[in-house]
Amino acid sequence: MKKISLMAAVTLLSGCAVNPYLQPMVDGPSAKLRLASVPSNNNFVAVPLSESCISTEFKHGGHIATLGVKANLVRSLSRLDMPAYDEKLGDSHQNEVYIPAQKPFSFQFNGVGISGFTPGQTDSGGALYSWCRKIITFTPVENANYEALYDYIELPNGKETCGVKLFEIVADEQSKYKKVEVDNYQVVENYCK
């Protein structure tokens, strides 16, 4: 029984350790993408099953990164020496990966946070969790550097929701790096039926 448990644990851990986005793409050109999550929640980033609607299922082998408190637990942090790293944001809220370039690429932020408490509930310690998900699709340029920033935004009615902005990190005339919002990306907010 101990051998079976040990083999299952090794299989699970080794499966989690294989992440195709930690190395340059082997089947074509690649770019770099920094995934950043400002809120102090956990955020799981993956390749969606469909680019047209949000789902809770993802492509097989499509896990890209884990951000937030759990990033340290799953040892998901990756640095590719991209420029314009945000020192104030913190390591657990930024992860740098390779993505395929020269063709449309989609990824989905899956942010979860505690939205309240229900006294007496024992299955979750009384915590009420809420999810906020967004799919981003764009066509990366080969060897370019990008940053996708997941943050909360205020709606006209005063409530908050999650929002995503996509930036390209470019050098200016003085060879200093700045983030310029990409103008040709799509954000999908509707859920699959």
Stockholm file with secondary structure:
# STOCKHOLM 1.0

chainA/1-193         MKKISLMAAVTLLSGCAVNPYLQPMVDGPSAKLRLASVPSNNNFVAVPLSESCISTEFKHGGHIATLGVKANLVRSLSRLDMPAYDEKLGDSHQNEVYIPAQKPFSFQFNGVGISGFTPGQTDSGGALYSWCRKIITFTPVENANYEALYDYIELPNGKETCGVKLFEIVADEQSKYKKVEVDNYQVVENYCK
#=GR chainA/1-193 SS CHHHHHHHHHHHHHHHHCCGGGSCCSSSCEEEEEEEECSSSEEEEEEESCSSSBCSCEEEEEEEEEESHHHHHTTCCCCCCCSSCCTTTCGGGEEEEEEECSSCEEEEEEEEEEEEECTTCCSSTTEEEEEEEEEEEECCCTTCEEEEEEEEEECTTSCEEEEEEEEEEEECTTSCEEEEECSSCEEECCBCC
#=GC SS_cons         CHHHHHHHHHHHHHHHHCCGGGSCCSSSCEEEEEEEECSSSEEEEEEESCSSSBCSCEEEEEEEEEESHHHHHTTCCCCCCCSSCCTTTCGGGEEEEEEECSSCEEEEEEEEEEEEECTTCCSSTTEEEEEEEEEEEECCCTTCEEEEEEEEEECTTSCEEEEEEEEEEEECTTSCEEEEECSSCEEECCBCC
//
